[in-house]
């Protein structure tokens, strides 16, 4: 299938919308959330704030103007209307937004949060943006065009994942607490085989760390499209690989976990790592 190239006007407009949301809706409320502006969704740890909602509204409105025929899917909109997510399979163009990825860190005053945006066209993710409001910089990927890191001044550099390391020198991100209790001891027994296993609790920064060569893999039981679509494209375009534990490619219309992401190309080492955690 040939892929659609988004116009520069659309790409510039999406980036401008995300940066504006960071400047006007997110950063003024960082470590400054008004009383009563934090809510829980599915469970007590699943937080949403006024900054999430207003950021998503701003980005969604701008995206709808830039791509009038697109289905706009925001994390908070899906929380209000779960049926929205099911429409992506039939949509020619979808814009998927995570207005604040890492809301728990944002609420706690930690800088480990970001904004994720992906555009899917005719069944493929064509554009992915991973934005850091703190530093006003971003990782951006386009299908067939590679992945770039761009700073606040607009200076960019092409990203390419490094060669594979020995396993005992690798760093991985594994949110153990998200796995079923009976699986946690099985997963944890693999930790000593690696240099460091931790979690940032923020897919945006975990994918950025892999794309920029500072981490080697992730294992995540959660595979929601707004958490992964932009990061998967960024990682794949700079030489990495993402797949479900059973080896199937990621499908945002039917996401399955656990989900593996690798910041290197060597398939034999990828299989060895998978086997060391879950067999």
VOKOLTOR-458653 format. One record per atom (N, C-alpha, C, O): y, z, x. Coordinates in steps of 0.1 Angstrom, whole numbers, padded with zeros to 4 digits, always signed. Atoms other than C-alpha are relative to their C-alpha. Example, Ala and Ser with C-alpha at 12.3 -4.5 7.8 and 13.67 -1.06 7.14 Angstrom:
2
-0012+0000+0009 -0045+0078+0123 +0012+0000+0009 +0012+0007+0019 -0011+0000-0009 -0011+0071+0137 +0011+0008-0008 +0022+0009-0003 
END
This chain:
279
-0012+0000+0008 +0000+0000+0000 +0012+0000+0009 +0014+0008+0018 -0013+0000-0007 +0034-0009+0013 +0008+0012-0004 +0007+0016-0015 -0008-0011+0004 +0059+0019+0014 +0014-0004-0002 +0020-0012+0005 -0014+0003+0003 +0094+0019+0000 +0008+0008+0010 +0006+0019+0013 -0010-0006-0009 +0122+0026+0024 +0012+0004-0008 +0018-0004-0014 -0012-0006+0008 +0148+0049+0009 +0013-0005+0007 +0013-0006+0019 -0012+0005-0006 +0183+0036+0014 +0007+0012+0008 +0005+0023+0005 -0007-0010-0008 +0205+0054+0039 +0010+0008-0008 +0012+0020-0006 -0009-0007+0009 +0229+0063+0011 -0008+0012-0007 -0003+0023-0008 +0009-0010+0006 +0200+0082-0006 -0003+0011+0009 -0002+0023+0006 +0004-0010-0010 +0189+0099+0025 +0012+0009+0004 +0011+0021+0005 -0012-0007-0004 +0224+0109+0035 +0004+0010-0012 +0008+0021-0009 -0003-0008+0011 +0230+0122+0000 -0009+0012-0002 -0004+0023-0006 +0009-0011+0001 +0199+0143-0001 +0003+0011+0010 +0003+0023+0008 -0003-0010-0010 +0207+0159+0032 +0013+0007-0003 +0014+0019-0001 -0013-0006+0003 +0243+0165+0021 -0002+0011-0011 +0005+0021-0010 +0002-0009+0011 +0231+0182-0011 -0007+0013+0006 -0003+0024+0002 +0007-0012-0006 +0207+0205+0009 +0010+0008+0008 +0010+0021+0008 -0010-0007-0008 +0234+0214+0034 +0010+0007-0008 +0014+0018-0005 -0010-0006+0009 +0259+0221+0006 -0006+0012-0007 +0000+0023-0008 +0007-0011+0007 +0234+0243-0012 -0001+0012+0010 +0001+0024+0007 +0001-0010-0010 +0229+0262+0021 +0014+0007+0002 +0014+0019+0003 -0014-0006-0003 +0267+0267+0026 +0006+0007-0012 +0012+0018-0010 -0007-0006+0012 +0277+0275-0010 -0008+0009-0008 -0003+0018-0015 +0009-0008+0009 +0247+0290-0027 -0009+0010+0007 -0012+0021+0002 +0009-0008-0007 +0225+0305-0001 +0006+0010+0010 +0005+0022+0009 -0005-0008-0010 +0244+0318+0029 +0010+0011-0005 +0010+0022+0001 -0009-0010+0004 +0272+0336+0010 -0008+0012-0006 -0002+0023-0007 +0008-0011+0006 +0244+0357-0006 -0010+0006+0009 -0017+0016+0006 +0009-0005-0010 +0224+0363+0025 +0005+0014+0005 +0016+0015+0010 -0004-0014-0003 +0224+0401+0031 +0011+0005-0009 +0019+0014-0006 -0011-0003+0009 +0248+0402+0002 -0003-0003-0015 +0005-0008-0022 +0004+0003+0014 +0228+0398-0030 +0005+0010-0010 +0004+0022-0007 -0005-0010+0010 +0244+0413-0061 -0011+0008-0006 -0022+0003-0007 +0010-0008+0007 +0227+0441-0079 -0005-0008-0012 +0003-0014-0019 +0006+0006+0012 +0203+0428-0105 -0003-0015+0002 -0006-0022-0008 +0002+0014-0002 +0200+0393-0089 -0013-0004+0005 -0015-0015+0009 +0013+0003-0005 +0164+0396-0078 -0010+0003-0011 -0010+0013-0017 +0010-0002+0010 +0135+0391-0101 -0014-0003+0006 -0015-0009+0016 +0014+0003-0004 +0097+0389-0099 -0005-0011-0010 -0002-0011-0021 +0006+0011+0008 +0077+0359-0112 -0015+0004-0003 -0017+0013-0011 +0014-0003+0004 +0039+0359-0113 -0005+0014+0004 -0014+0019-0003 +0004-0014-0004 +0035+0392-0094 +0012+0006+0007 +0022+0000+0010 -0012-0007-0005 +0057+0418-0078 +0005-0005+0013 +0017-0004+0016 -0005+0005-0013 +0058+0401-0044 +0005-0014-0001 +0010-0020+0009 -0004+0014+0002 +0066+0367-0059 +0015+0000-0005 +0017+0001-0018 -0014-0003+0003 +0104+0370-0058 +0008-0013-0003 +0005-0024+0003 -0010+0011+0002 +0132+0347-0071 +0014+0007-0001 +0015+0018-0007 -0013-0005+0001 +0169+0353-0067 +0010-0010-0006 +0007-0021-0009 -0010+0009+0005 +0201+0339-0080 +0003-0011+0010 +0007-0022+0006 -0002+0010-0010 +0204+0320-0047 -0010-0011-0002 -0007-0023+0000 +0010+0010+0003 +0171+0303-0054 +0003-0009-0011 +0003-0022-0010 -0003+0008+0012 +0181+0292-0088 +0012-0009+0001 +0011-0020-0003 -0013+0008-0001 +0216+0280-0080 -0002-0011+0010 +0004-0022+0009 +0003+0010-0010 +0204+0262-0049 -0008-0011-0006 -0005-0023-0004 +0008+0010+0006 +0177+0244-0068 +0008-0009-0010 +0007-0021-0010 -0008+0008+0010 +0201+0234-0096 +0010-0010+0007 +0011-0021+0003 -0010+0009-0007 +0227+0220-0071 -0008-0012+0006 -0004-0024+0004 +0008+0010-0006 +0200+0200-0052 -0006-0010-0010 -0006-0022-0009 +0006+0008+0011 +0183+0188-0084 +0010-0009-0006 +0007-0021-0009 -0010+0008+0006 +0215+0176-0099 +0004-0012+0009 +0006-0023+0004 -0004+0011-0009 +0225+0156-0068 -0012-0010+0002 -0009-0022+0002 +0011+0009-0002 +0190+0142-0064 -0002-0010-0012 -0005-0021-0011 +0001+0008+0012 +0190+0130-0100 +0010-0011-0001 +0008-0022-0006 -0010+0010-0001 +0222+0111-0094 -0003-0011+0010 +0000-0023+0008 +0004+0009-0011 +0209+0095-0062 -0012-0008-0004 -0013-0020+0000 +0013+0007+0004 +0175+0086-0077 -0001+0002-0015 -0009+0010-0019 +0000-0003+0015 +0181+0083-0115 -0014-0001-0007 -0016+0005-0017 +0013+0002+0006 +0145+0072-0122 -0010+0011+0004 -0021+0011+0000 +0010-0010-0006 +0129+0101-0102 -0003+0011-0009 +0006+0016-0017 +0004-0013+0005 +0110+0130-0115 +0004+0011+0009 +0001+0010+0021 -0005-0011-0009 +0127+0161-0101 -0009+0013-0003 -0009+0018-0014 +0009-0012+0001 +0103+0190-0094 +0005+0011+0009 +0004+0009+0021 -0004-0012-0008 +0117+0223-0083 -0009+0011-0002 -0015+0013-0013 +0009-0012+0001 +0097+0254-0076 +0004+0009-0012 -0005+0013-0020 -0004-0009+0011 +0118+0274-0101 -0001-0007-0013 -0004+0000-0023 +0002+0007+0012 +0117+0247-0127 -0015+0000-0004 -0018+0001-0016 +0014-0001+0003 +0079+0247-0125 -0004+0014-0004 -0013+0015-0013 +0002-0014+0004 +0079+0285-0128 +0003+0001-0015 -0004+0009-0022 -0004-0001+0015 +0097+0280-0162 -0009-0010-0008 -0011-0007-0020 +0008+0010+0007 +0076+0249-0172 -0011-0005+0009 -0009-0016+0015 +0011+0004-0009 +0042+0246-0154 -0004-0014-0003 -0010-0020+0006 +0005+0014+0003 +0035+0213-0172 +0008-0010+0008 +0003-0022+0010 -0008+0009-0007 +0062+0197-0151 -0007-0006+0012 -0006-0017+0016 +0007+0004-0012 +0040+0196-0120 -0010-0011-0003 -0013-0020+0005 +0010+0010+0003 +0013+0176-0138 +0006-0014-0002 -0002-0024-0003 -0006+0014+0002 +0038+0147-0144 +0001-0008+0013 +0003-0020+0013 -0002+0007-0012 +0039+0139-0107 -0010-0011+0003 -0006-0021+0009 +0010+0011-0002 +0007+0119-0107 +0004-0013-0006 +0000-0024+0000 -0004+0013+0006 +0022+0093-0130 +0014-0004+0003 +0018-0015-0002 -0014+0003-0003 +0057+0093-0116 +0000-0010+0012 -0007-0008+0022 -0002+0009-0012 +0067+0063-0094 +0008+0007+0011 +0004+0005+0023 -0008-0007-0010 +0093+0085-0076 +0001+0014-0004 +0004+0017-0016 -0001-0015+0003 +0093+0123-0074 +0008+0006+0012 +0006+0002+0024 -0007-0008-0010 +0117+0146-0056 -0005+0014-0002 -0003+0020-0012 +0006-0014+0001 +0101+0180-0048 +0008+0009+0009 +0011+0007+0020 -0010-0009-0006 +0123+0209-0039 -0005+0015+0000 -0010+0020-0010 +0001-0014-0001 +0118+0244-0026 +0013+0005+0004 +0017+0004+0016 -0014-0004-0003 +0153+0259-0028 +0002+0011+0010 +0011+0010+0018 +0001-0010-0011 +0145+0289-0006 -0015+0003+0002 -0021+0010-0005 +0014-0003-0004 +0111+0289+0011 +0001+0012+0009 +0008+0012+0020 -0002-0013-0008 +0107+0325+0024 +0009+0009-0007 +0017+0016-0001 -0009-0009+0008 +0125+0343-0005 -0002+0014+0004 +0008+0022+0004 +0002-0014-0003 +0109+0376+0005 +0008+0003+0013 +0014+0014+0014 -0008-0003-0012 +0125+0373+0040 +0015+0000-0003 +0022+0008+0002 -0014+0001+0004 +0158+0362+0025 +0005+0013-0007 +0015+0018-0004 -0003-0013+0007 +0158+0393+0002 +0000+0012+0010 +0009+0021+0008 +0001-0011-0010 +0149+0415+0032 +0010-0001+0011 +0011+0008+0019 -0010+0001-0010 +0177+0402+0053 -0005-0006+0013 +0002-0005+0023 +0005+0007-0012 +0155+0383+0077 +0003-0014+0000 +0004-0020-0011 -0004+0014+0000 +0164+0349+0089 -0011-0011-0001 -0008-0022+0002 +0011+0009+0001 +0130+0333+0084 -0001-0006-0014 -0010-0002-0021 +0001+0007+0013 +0137+0312+0054 +0007-0014+0002 +0014-0016+0011 -0005+0013-0001 +0146+0276+0048 +0000-0008-0014 -0004-0002-0024 +0000+0009+0011 +0150+0247+0023 -0009-0012+0003 -0008-0018+0013 +0009+0011-0002 +0123+0221+0018 +0003-0010-0011 +0005-0007-0022 -0002+0011+0010 +0127+0187+0001 -0009-0012+0005 -0009-0015+0017 +0008+0012-0003 +0103+0158-0001 +0001-0010-0011 +0004-0007-0023 -0001+0011+0010 +0104+0124-0018 -0013-0008+0001 -0017-0012+0011 +0013+0007+0001 +0072+0108-0030 +0002-0013-0008 +0008-0013-0019 -0002+0013+0007 +0071+0071-0039 -0013-0007+0000 -0020-0009+0010 +0013+0008+0002 +0041+0052-0053 -0012+0007+0007 -0020+0001+0013 +0012-0008-0005 +0017+0080-0043 +0000+0004+0014 -0009+0010+0019 -0001-0004-0014 +0029+0086-0008 +0013+0008+0002 +0024+0004-0003 -0012-0007-0004 +0054+0111+0006 +0007-0009+0011 +0002-0012+0021 -0008+0009-0008 +0081+0089+0022 +0011+0007+0008 +0015+0002+0018 -0011-0007-0006 +0107+0115+0032 -0002+0015-0001 -0006+0020-0011 +0001-0014-0001 +0106+0151+0043 +0011+0007+0008 +0014+0002+0019 -0012-0007-0006 +0134+0175+0051 -0003+0015+0001 -0007+0021-0010 +0003-0014-0001 +0129+0210+0065 +0013+0006+0006 +0016+0004+0018 -0014-0004-0004 +0164+0227+0067 +0001+0015+0002 -0004+0023-0006 -0003-0014-0003 +0175+0260+0083 +0014+0003-0003 +0023-0002+0004 -0014-0003+0003 +0206+0273+0066 +0008+0009+0010 +0020+0008+0011 -0006-0009-0010 +0212+0299+0093 +0007-0008+0011 +0019-0006+0014 -0005+0007-0012 +0217+0274+0121 +0005-0014-0005 +0011-0021+0004 -0004+0013+0005 +0225+0244+0099 -0006-0012+0008 +0001-0021+0012 +0007+0011-0007 +0199+0222+0116 -0013-0003-0008 -0017+0004-0017 +0011+0004+0009 +0169+0204+0103 -0010-0009+0008 -0007-0015+0018 +0010+0009-0004 +0136+0186+0110 -0001-0010-0011 -0003-0006-0023 +0001+0010+0011 +0134+0153+0091 -0010-0011+0004 -0011-0015+0016 +0010+0011-0002 +0106+0127+0088 +0001-0010-0010 +0004-0008-0022 +0002+0011+0009 +0102+0093+0073 -0013-0007+0003 -0016-0009+0015 +0013+0007-0002 +0069+0075+0068 +0002-0012+0009 +0010-0021+0006 -0001+0012-0009 +0064+0051+0097 +0011+0001+0010 +0013-0008+0018 -0012+0000-0008 +0096+0062+0114 +0000+0013+0009 +0010+0014+0017 +0000-0011-0009 +0086+0094+0132 +0007+0013-0006 +0012+0012-0017 -0006-0013+0003 +0100+0130+0131 +0011+0003+0010 +0009+0001+0022 -0011-0003-0008 +0133+0141+0144 +0005+0015-0002 +0004+0020-0013 -0007-0013+0001 +0150+0175+0151 +0015-0004+0002 +0019-0011+0011 -0015+0003-0001 +0188+0173+0144 +0007+0013-0001 +0005+0021-0010 -0008-0012+0000 +0213+0200+0152 +0012-0002-0009 +0015-0012-0014 -0012+0000+0009 +0245+0209+0133 +0010-0010+0003 +0018-0015-0005 -0009+0010-0005 +0265+0185+0154 -0005-0015-0002 +0002-0024+0000 +0006+0013+0003 +0242+0156+0144 -0007-0006+0012 -0012-0017+0011 +0008+0005-0011 +0225+0153+0178 -0015+0001-0003 -0019+0011-0007 +0014+0000+0004 +0189+0143+0173 -0009-0003+0012 -0005-0008+0022 +0010+0003-0010 +0157+0142+0194 -0013-0003-0007 -0016+0004-0017 +0013+0003+0006 +0124+0126+0186 -0010+0011+0003 -0010+0016+0014 +0010-0010-0002 +0095+0150+0182 -0014-0006+0001 -0017-0016-0006 +0014+0004-0002 +0059+0145+0194 -0008+0012+0004 -0004+0019+0013 +0008-0012-0003 +0032+0171+0194 -0006-0001+0014 -0009-0012+0018 +0005+0001-0013 +0019+0180+0228 -0016-0002+0001 -0022-0002-0010 +0015+0001-0002 -0017+0176+0242 -0006+0013-0004 +0000+0024-0004 +0007-0012+0004 -0043+0200+0230 -0001+0010+0011 -0003+0007+0023 +0002-0011-0009 -0045+0234+0247 -0014+0006-0001 -0021+0003-0010 +0012-0008+0002 -0075+0256+0254 +0002+0009-0012 +0013+0014-0014 -0001-0008+0012 -0083+0276+0223 +0006+0014+0003 +0014+0020-0005 -0005-0013-0003 -0076+0309+0240 +0015+0001+0004 +0020+0011+0006 -0015+0001-0002 -0040+0297+0247 +0008-0004-0012 +0020-0006-0012 -0006+0005+0012 -0033+0287+0211 +0006+0011-0008 +0001+0023-0008 -0006-0008+0010 -0010+0303+0186 -0002-0006-0014 +0001-0018-0016 +0002+0005+0014 -0019+0300+0149 +0007+0009-0010 +0010+0021-0008 -0006-0008+0011 -0003+0311+0116 -0011+0001-0011 -0015-0009-0017 +0010-0002+0010 -0028+0326+0092 +0004+0012-0009 +0004+0024-0004 -0004-0011+0009 -0016+0347+0062 -0012+0007-0006 -0016+0004-0017 +0013-0006+0004 -0047+0369+0060 +0001+0006-0014 -0008+0006-0022 -0002-0007+0012 -0033+0389+0031 -0001-0008-0013 -0003-0003-0024 +0001+0009+0012 -0033+0358+0008 -0014-0004-0003 -0017-0009-0014 +0013+0003+0003 -0070+0353+0011 -0008+0010-0008 -0003+0022-0008 +0008-0010+0008 -0096+0370-0012 -0005+0011+0010 -0008+0008+0021 +0003-0011-0008 -0105+0404+0001 -0014-0002+0007 -0015+0002+0018 +0013+0002-0006 -0141+0394+0007 +0000-0010+0011 -0010-0010+0020 -0001+0010-0011 -0130+0365+0030 +0007+0006+0012 +0006+0000+0023 -0009-0005-0010 -0106+0386+0050 -0007+0004+0013 -0003+0000+0024 +0007-0004-0012 -0131+0402+0074 -0006-0012+0008 -0007-0013+0020 +0005+0012-0006 -0147+0367+0080 +0010-0007+0008 +0008-0011+0019 -0011+0007-0007 -0114+0352+0089 +0005+0008+0012 +0008+0002+0023 -0006-0008-0011 -0101+0381+0110 -0009+0000+0012 -0004+0002+0023 +0009-0001-0012 -0132+0380+0133 +0003-0011+0009 -0001-0010+0021 -0003+0011-0009 -0119+0347+0147 +0012+0003+0008 +0015-0004+0018 -0013-0002-0006 -0086+0362+0158 -0001+0001+0016 +0007-0005+0023 +0000-0002-0015 -0097+0373+0194 -0003-0013+0008 -0001-0013+0020 +0002+0012-0007 -0106+0337+0202 +0013-0008+0004 +0013-0017+0012 -0013+0007-0002 -0069+0327+0203 +0010+0010+0006 +0008+0022+0007 -0010-0008-0006 -0038+0339+0221 +0007+0009-0010 +0009+0021-0007 -0007-0008+0010 -0020+0350+0190 -0002-0006-0014 -0001-0018-0016 +0001+0004+0014 -0026+0348+0152 +0010+0009-0007 +0009+0021-0007 -0010-0007+0008 +0003+0358+0130 +0004-0008-0012 -0003-0017-0016 -0005+0008+0011 +0023+0346+0100 +0015+0002-0001 +0020+0013+0001 -0014-0001+0002 +0060+0338+0094 +0003+0002-0015 +0015+0005-0019 -0002+0000+0014 +0055+0339+0056 +0011-0010-0005 +0019-0007-0014 -0010+0010+0003 +0076+0308+0055 -0005-0014+0005 -0005-0016+0017 +0006+0013-0004 +0060+0273+0055 +0010-0009+0007 +0007-0016+0016 -0010+0008-0006 +0093+0257+0064 +0001+0002+0015 +0000-0007+0023 -0001-0003-0014 +0095+0275+0097 -0013-0001+0007 -0014-0004+0019 +0013+0002-0007 +0058+0274+0104 -0002-0015+0003 -0007-0018+0014 +0001+0014-0003 +0058+0236+0101 +0010-0005+0011 +0007-0013+0019 -0010+0003-0011 +0090+0234+0122 -0005+0004+0013 -0004-0003+0023 +0005-0005-0013 +0074+0255+0149 -0011-0009+0005 -0012-0012+0017 +0011+0009-0005 +0043+0232+0150 +0006-0014+0004 +0003-0019+0014 -0006+0013-0003 +0065+0200+0149 +0007+0000+0014 +0008-0010+0020 -0008-0001-0012 +0086+0213+0178 -0008+0005+0012 -0003+0008+0023 +0008-0004-0011 +0056+0223+0199 -0002+0014+0004 -0006+0018+0014 +0000-0014-0003 +0058+0260+0196 -0012+0008-0007 -0014+0020-0005 +0012-0006+0007 +0026+0267+0175 -0010-0011-0001 -0007-0023-0001 +0011+0009-0001 -0008+0250+0173 -0006-0003-0013 -0011-0015-0015 +0007+0003+0012 -0022+0253+0138 +0004+0011-0011 +0009+0021-0008 -0001-0010+0011 -0020+0270+0104 -0012-0001-0009 -0018-0012-0010 +0010-0001+0010 -0046+0280+0079 +0006+0007-0012 +0010+0019-0011 -0007-0005+0011 -0032+0286+0044 -0008-0002-0013 -0012-0013-0016 +0007+0002+0013 -0050+0293+0011 +0008-0006-0011 +0003-0010-0021 -0009+0005+0010 -0020+0283-0009 +0005-0014+0004 +0008-0017+0015 -0003+0014-0003 -0012+0245-0012 +0009-0006-0009 +0008-0018-0013 -0010+0005+0010 +0017+0242-0036 +0008-0011+0007 +0012-0010+0018 -0007+0011-0006 +0035+0209-0031 +0013+0003+0006 +0016-0003+0017 -0014-0003-0006 +0070+0223-0025 -0001+0008+0013 +0008+0007+0021 +0002-0007-0012 +0056+0244+0003 -0005-0009+0011 -0002-0006+0023 +0008+0008-0010 +0037+0216+0021 +0004-0015+0002 +0002-0020+0012 -0002+0015-0001 +0048+0180+0013 +0009-0004+0012 +0006-0013+0019 -0009+0003-0011 +0078+0179+0037 -0006+0003+0013 -0005-0005+0022 +0006-0004-0013 +0060+0197+0065 -0011-0008+0004 -0013-0011+0016 +0011+0009-0003 +0029+0176+0062 +0005-0013+0006 +0000-0018+0016 -0006+0013-0005 +0049+0144+0066 +0006+0002+0014 +0003-0007+0023 -0006-0003-0013 +0068+0159+0095 -0010+0001+0011 -0009-0004+0022 +0010-0002-0010 +0037+0170+0113 -0008-0013+0003 -0011-0016+0014 +0007+0012-0002 +0018+0138+0107 +0007-0011+0008 +0002-0018+0016 -0009+0010-0006 +0047+0116+0118 +0002+0003+0015 +0007-0006+0023 -0001-0003-0015 +0048+0134+0152 -0013+0002+0006 -0014+0008+0018 +0013+0001-0006 +0011+0132+0158 -0010+0011-0004 -0021+0011+0001 +0009-0011+0004 -0005+0162+0140 -0009-0005-0012 -0009-0017-0015 +0009+0003+0010 -0030+0163+0112 -0001+0011-0010 +0000+0023-0006 +0001-0010+0011 -0033+0181+0078 -0011-0004-0009 -0012-0016-0013 +0011+0003+0009 -0064+0184+0056 -0005+0013-0006 -0002+0024-0001 +0006-0012+0006 -0082+0207+0033 -0012+0004+0008 -0017-0004+0017 +0011-0005-0008 -0111+0228+0047 -0012-0009-0001 -0020-0010+0008 +0012+0009+0001 -0136+0203+0033 +0003-0014+0005 -0005-0023+0004 -0003+0012-0007 -0119+0175+0052 +0007-0011-0008 +0010-0021-0002 -0007+0009+0008 -0101+0158+0024 +0015+0000+0003 +0020+0010+0006 -0014+0000-0002 -0065+0146+0028 +0007+0008-0011 +0002+0009-0022 -0008-0008+0010 -0038+0167+0010 +0005-0009-0011 +0010-0020-0008 -0004+0007+0012 -0031+0155-0025 +0009+0009-0008 +0004+0018-0014 -0009-0009+0007 +0001+0171-0040 -0002+0001-0015 +0002+0010-0022 +0002+0000+0014 -0010+0161-0075 -0013+0008-0003 -0015+0011-0015 +0012-0008+0002 -0043+0180-0070 -0003+0008+0012 -0013+0007+0019 +0000-0007-0013 -0037+0204-0042 -0012+0010+0001 -0015+0017-0009 +0011-0009-0002 -0067+0223-0028 +0002+0008+0013 +0006+0002+0023 +0000-0008-0012 -0069+0251-0003 -0015+0005+0003 -0023+0003-0006 -0010-0002-0011 -0076+0264+0022 +0005-0013+0006 -0003-0023+0007 -0006+0012-0006 -0053+0239+0039 +0002+0003+0015 +0008+0013+0019 -0001-0001-0014 -0054+0233+0076 +0011-0010+0005 +0012-0021+0000 -0009+0009-0007 -0025+0219+0097 -0001+0002+0015 -0002+0013+0020 +0002+0000-0015 -0029+0210+0134 +0011-0008+0007 +0014-0019+0003 -0010+0006-0008 -0002+0203+0159 -0005-0007+0013 +0001-0006+0023 +0006+0008-0011 -0024+0181+0181 -0010-0009-0006 -0014-0008-0018 +0007+0011+0006 -0046+0151+0177 -0016+0001+0002 -0023-0005-0005 +0014+0000-0004 -0080+0161+0192 -0009+0005-0012 -0008+0017-0015 +0008-0003+0012 -0105+0161+0162 -0011+0010+0003 -0014+0019-0005 +0011-0009-0003 -0133+0179+0180 +0005+0014+0001 -0002+0024-0004 -0006-0014-0001 -0110+0209+0188 +0004+0005-0014 +0002+0017-0017 -0003-0004+0013 -0098+0209+0152 -0013+0005-0008 -0012+0015-0014 +0013-0004+0007 -0134+0211+0139 -0005+0013+0006 -0010+0021-0002 +0005-0013-0007 -0142+0239+0164 +0008+0012-0006 +0003+0022-0009 -0009-0011+0006 -0112+0259+0151 -0004+0003-0014 -0005+0015-0018 +0004-0002+0014 -0122+0254+0115 -0013+0008-0001 -0014+0017-0009 +0013-0007+0000 -0157+0265+0122 +0001+0014+0004 -0006+0023-0001 -0002-0014-0005 -0145+0296+0140 +0005+0009-0011 +0003+0021-0010 -0005-0008+0011 -0127+0308+0109 -0008+0001-0012 -0011+0012-0017 +0007+0000+0013 -0146+0297+0079 -0014-0007+0000 -0020-0008-0011 +0013+0006-0001 -0177+0280+0091 -0001-0014-0005 -0011-0021-0005 
END
